[in-house]
């Protein structure tokens, strides 16, 4: 039995070799389509009041905001260089040296903020309740998100940290490590990988893209769709959105411990005794940029939950007071 898995040689990022159309881009289309279908399912069953035209308009606004936010966050927080600050016109330019490369680098957290802003603008223009719309949106987002992470896996990118687990995968484009380091030799010996002194080895990694597809995607969707969604009518506007922010933030925070941080950033909080090499797990006290954003999501989800719950409790009281005042006024008028 093999102690690790080689990345399947038959998997190619390009759908048709030689054509600049990649599986990753197709996965984005699949993700948006699934989210839209689940959104329309809720509309057809009377869970939200919105027609097809407005639904399409809402998705155009949110997808536009998502793409802009995802790209800007990637450039501002993950690039690690000043290139895009001095070449801002290249941020959304998909060609490099005459080749179509798309938009390399998209941040989930930036996409989330951009999508929220896009949805807010739509709701302001079309006079829709923001939290009612976003509650319905997030009910389907994780299932769509699953396909985005599958696209990352097909691209052989965003790999995890080095592991000796039997399901560890050797990704062709992952950095290699010199056998001059004792830890590299120890892992190679444990896995039965042959080597000679001074050579560089490509070691197995956690398939963190698949972890995210399963836990942030499928499992989170099951909780939102089958557990929280049926409770929505008995709760308050923003209930689903707060649940999504909390759920995704918590799950992604944990999975980040299996994912190798960006080499140009390292750990934003490095309280552990060791931080190098980044490819190995050393301490729960070493926190990546992604985990910082996840903590902000968790806090934002908690704040949204308590604020919206308190507003929901206050509104019936205000309504009751207004109704009582109206009754008294009517009684007084009849007396006159």
Number of C-alpha atoms within 10 A of each C-alpha: 4 9 15 20 15 14 16 12 7 5 13 14 18 16 15 11 10 7 9 13 16 19 21 21 16 14 20 18 14 17 21 19 14 19 22 19 12 20 25 21 15 18 17 14 9 10 17 16 15 17 11 11 8 15 17 13 14 24 21 16 21 25 20 18 23 26 20 21 25 22 22 21 20 20 22 15 14 18 15 14 12 11 12 15 12 9 9 12 9 14 18 14 12 13 12 10 6 7 9 13 14 15 14 11 15 19 21 19 20 23 24 20 18 25 26 20 18 22 28 21 17 22 20 11 9 12 9 16 14 17 20 20 23 21 24 25 23 22 26 26 22 28 25 24 26 26 25 26 26 19 23 20 22 19 18 20 17 18 25 27 23 24 22 17 14 14 16 22 24 22 24 15 11 16 11 13 18 15 18 13 12 10 14 19 20 12 16 19 12 11 18 12 14 9 13 10 10 11 11 16 18 19 26 28 26 23 24 24 24 20 19 23 24 19 19 24 24 17 16 22 26 17 15 23 20 11 11 18 20 12 14 17 11 9 15 19 22 24 25 27 23 24 23 26 23 22 22 21 25 17 17 19 21 13 17 20 21 22 26 22 23 17 12 10 13 18 21 14 14 15 13 12 10 14 18 11 14 18 22 19 18 15 14 11 14 20 20 22 17 23 23 15 17 24 17 16 23 21 16 15 24 15 13 19 21 14 12 18 16 12 12 14 11 11 11 11 11 11 11 11 12 12 12 12 12 12 12 12 12 11 11 10 9 8 7 5
